[in-house]
Amino acid sequence: MNSQSDVSKFVLSVLLIIWNQFHPTLALFFVCAFAVLLDCITAWRLNRRIRAKFTKDVADGKLKSEPMKKMFGDLCIVFGCIYLASKVDATVLPQLHGLYLANYIAAVFCAVEFISILENESSCNGAIWAKWMQLIVADKTNRHIIITPEQFDELKKQN
């Protein structure tokens, strides 16, 4: 029983050390993860709109695993950058009394995700605001089709 207690104390100690290291950056990470989640939801909604507007042969209305893997990888890199910026702020540049570099990295990442969300929501959308938004942001419809862009252009002309 004593060795089990020692193992439990060791595991708890390791977990507390990890928590202590990552705790300052977890709030920023969760904000970035929420932005990625919203981007995934709006991409899925775009895919569903394309499928509803055109035929089932144009879009399948499902989330794709490859873009999801890339998005998860990007999120891991951003979290690593946030953690690194936090450590640079605390250990390398403490004389500057908090530059909040991690906050800036999270803000830039969230701004990029916000633009992506606006692109997803305004693409293949007949609303007035979406048409105005398309003057500013990119149309992501071609990224979600499973036919060639030329075939899709012909199909758009027919509708």
C-alpha positions, 0 to 999 in steps of 0.5 A, a space after each residue: 500500500 505504501 508503494 501505491 501511495 508513493 506512485 500516486 504522490 509522484 503522479 500528482 506532483 508531475 501533474 501539478 508541475 505541468 499545471 503550474 507551467 501551462 496555467 498562465 496560458 490556458 485561458 488564451 489557448 481556450 479562446 483560440 480553440 473556441 475560434 477554431 471550433 467556430 471556424 469548423 462549424 461555419 465551414 460545415 454550414 457552408 458545405 451544407 449550403 452548397 449542397 442545398 443550393 446545388 446538387 449532392 454531387 457538388 458537395 457532400 455536406 460533411 466535415 472533412 478529416 484532412 482540413 480538420 487535421 491541419 486545423 488541429 496541427 495549426 492549433 497545436 503550433 499556436 498553443 506552442 507559440 503562446 506558451 513560448 511567448 509567455 515564457 519569453 515575457 516572464 524570463 527573457 524580458 522581465 525588465 519590460 514589465 509585461 509585454 503580454 506577447 502571448 496575448 498579442 499572438 492569441 489576438 492575431 490568431 483570433 483575428 485570422 480565424 474571425 476573417 475565416 468565419 466571415 468568409 465561411 458565412 458569407 460564401 454561397 449566401 444570398 443575404 444582402 450582408 453576405 453580398 457586401 461582405 464578399 466585396 471584402 473577403 474571399 469566396 470559399 465556395 470553390 474550396 468546398 466543392 468536390 467537382 472541378 471549378 470549371 464544372 462548378 462555374 457551368 453549374 452556377 450559370 445554370 442556376 
